[in-house]
Amino acid sequence: MDDLSGTLFNFENYGELLVLVRNSIYAGALLGIVGGLIGVFVMQRDLQFAVHGISELSFAGASAALLFGVNVVAGSILGSLIAALLIGVLGVRARERNSIVAVLMPFGLGLGILFLALYPGRSANQFGLLTGQIVSVDNEQLGLLVTISIVVIIGLFVMWRPLSFASVDADVARARGLPVAAISIAFMVLLGLAVAVSIQIVGALLVLALLVTPAAAAMRVTASPFLTPLLAVLFAVVSMVGGILLAIGGGLPISPFVTTISFLIYVLCRVIGWQQQRSGSRGERTVSPGRAAGPTVRLSE
Amino acid sequence: MTPSPDASILSLRQATLSFGDRPLWRGLNLELKAGEFLAVLGPNGTGKTSLLRTILGQQQLTSGTVELLGGPVGRGSRDIGYIPQQKLLDAGTPLRARDLVGFGINGHRWGLPVSSRAMRRRVDEVLESVGASDLANASVASLSGGEQQRIRVGQAIAGNPRLLLCDEPLLSLDLQYQRAVSELIDEKRRELNTAVVFVTHDVNPILNMVDRVLYLAGGQFRVGTPDEVLRSEVLSYMYDTPVEVIRSRGRVIVIGAPDGYGAHDHENHHVHGDGGHH
């Protein structure tokens, strides 16, 4: 038992390790921002399952790149974008989308496993694509990941308002002349990029812990359009950075730590949300006492 | 800017819409003036919603023309306010009543949703005018159906539209809310001189507000005042079967109307207001 906890949490020479992985921590924090922000829209657009589908094709792209000796991040992005666009174009309706994701997912995973099986190099690299490997990402790739993350964040900021409108209220947005379909495709591209970056760090299997769980947790405790993304970012950054800090000691993959922290935050938020609901503090309704009991519609003014 | 009273807002000329060889309506001529309230009635499957989709540029006419404010229709328009059916939002959807109204003003604008003081004031005004000031910061998902539709009216009028399209906005509301929401729509169109196209399966909640009725059934249409259209002879002719229209205590009750088109139509019997309950 001591051995196990020693492996899980080993903080010898921690200071030196911390210096070594400093860049990874920055990258992790940045990725947390990406995951928290985009997660809010993933939830609103009901794309949780699609995220998983995209990540499997992204994994296939990354492992193909590994096999053919080209840039893994580039391969990952290519796979991501193909999947995101397929899902975006073909899966406009939720039911169709789920079928397409369900078809793409095993195909992508299968391809990825094939490429990895053919890959003669170190198996740690292979495993990393599935379960995360931020510590082994070199500086050049880290630079690429940071660049893409910034592109995603800027893209989201630019389209935030119309994207929110189109996400929660598509019919009215369309009637008001918003290019809802184009916005949807643009969002899928950003999502594809975000998934491709996340895969390098938490791995294909665990992307949801970064792109969905923090936003889902935030939405349990607030319905404010400002607090929701802020909390989601906070949760995602805490999960990422916390996960990295805990993982480096034992030299273990970071993803189990990231996913566990992320999960615990979600559980906590559910409990808080449940208590808010019981005490009726949710919704911030300000009904004057005289009218609190009756319907709030005035029949004539 | 108040549009001149006789400005044509919406104009359909010889408009025909068919799906395959099944015409929904043929040779439809319709001019809608500013401030006019048109109810679109008829059983399901007769192209009521397709008419709205045509006006929104989401549905091409088989033949004929449709014009909005004297020009061809685009894919939606900022001159249009749209009130959809009430639908449930997922709990936790980060959207307050004021955000929904705000979308009606600047939802098309790029950037982060930081609102100026002027914008906040405008939203407050709109909420006040639909009697929903006390719901401003409530999450939309937490509101009742009637409250949501009240906010929807605010959202639709917030951008000062020339044309208000309402797609069954009273569906799934109880009678009290049906009256409150339709009165609100009526009040606002008079205030803003907005033309209204109101699609509904039950004319009764809006009977005393409508200027004209467009009745769609059996691949045909009739346009006229409620008194001209909602008569036994007219509907019997359109349905090609004896139909009786009874006027009782300010309500219209249609007896014996078969399904227009679409045998899958199960909501039809209650269609012409045998009470408006669900």
Chai-1 contact restraints between the chains, C-beta under 6 A:
chainA,res_idxA,chainB,res_idxB,connection_type,confidence,min_distance_angstrom,max_distance_angstrom,comment,restraint_id
A,F157,B,L112,contact,1.0,0.0,6.0,A-B,restraint_1
A,V158,B,W110,contact,1.0,0.0,6.0,A-B,restraint_2
A,W160,B,L112,contact,1.0,0.0,6.0,A-B,restraint_3
A,R161,B,R109,contact,1.0,0.0,6.0,A-B,restraint_4
A,R161,B,G111,contact,1.0,0.0,6.0,A-B,restraint_5
A,R161,B,P113,contact,1.0,0.0,6.0,A-B,restraint_6
A,P162,B,H108,contact,1.0,0.0,6.0,A-B,restraint_7
A,F165,B,F103,contact,1.0,0.0,6.0,A-B,restraint_8
A,F165,B,G107,contact,1.0,0.0,6.0,A-B,restraint_9
A,V168,B,T93,contact,1.0,0.0,6.0,A-B,restraint_10
A,V168,B,L95,contact,1.0,0.0,6.0,A-B,restraint_11
A,D171,B,P84,contact,1.0,0.0,6.0,A-B,restraint_12
A,V172,B,Y82,contact,1.0,0.0,6.0,A-B,restraint_13
A,R174,B,G76,contact,1.0,0.0,6.0,A-B,restraint_14
A,A175,B,L56,contact,1.0,0.0,6.0,A-B,restraint_15
A,A175,B,G76,contact,1.0,0.0,6.0,A-B,restraint_16
A,A175,B,I80,contact,1.0,0.0,6.0,A-B,restraint_17
A,A175,B,Y82,contact,1.0,0.0,6.0,A-B,restraint_18
A,R176,B,G76,contact,1.0,0.0,6.0,A-B,restraint_19
A,R176,B,R78,contact,1.0,0.0,6.0,A-B,restraint_20
A,G177,B,G76,contact,1.0,0.0,6.0,A-B,restraint_21
A,G177,B,S77,contact,1.0,0.0,6.0,A-B,restraint_22
A,G177,B,R78,contact,1.0,0.0,6.0,A-B,restraint_23
A,L178,B,H108,contact,1.0,0.0,6.0,A-B,restraint_24
A,M219,B,G92,contact,1.0,0.0,6.0,A-B,restraint_25
A,A223,B,G92,contact,1.0,0.0,6.0,A-B,restraint_26
A,A223,B,P94,contact,1.0,0.0,6.0,A-B,restraint_27
A,A223,B,S139,contact,1.0,0.0,6.0,A-B,restraint_28
A,P225,B,P94,contact,1.0,0.0,6.0,A-B,restraint_29
A,P225,B,D99,contact,1.0,0.0,6.0,A-B,restraint_30
A,T228,B,P94,contact,1.0,0.0,6.0,A-B,restraint_31
A,G283,B,A138,contact,1.0,0.0,6.0,A-B,restraint_32
A,G283,B,S139,contact,1.0,0.0,6.0,A-B,restraint_33
A,G283,B,S142,contact,1.0,0.0,6.0,A-B,restraint_34
A,E284,B,N137,contact,1.0,0.0,6.0,A-B,restraint_35
A,E284,B,A138,contact,1.0,0.0,6.0,A-B,restraint_36
A,R285,B,A138,contact,1.0,0.0,6.0,A-B,restraint_37
A,T286,B,D134,contact,1.0,0.0,6.0,A-B,restraint_38
A,V287,B,D134,contact,1.0,0.0,6.0,A-B,restraint_39
A,T296,B,E147,contact,1.0,0.0,6.0,A-B,restraint_40
A,V297,B,G146,contact,1.0,0.0,6.0,A-B,restraint_41
A,V297,B,A180,contact,1.0,0.0,6.0,A-B,restraint_42
A,R298,B,G131,contact,1.0,0.0,6.0,A-B,restraint_43
A,L299,B,A180,contact,1.0,0.0,6.0,A-B,restraint_44
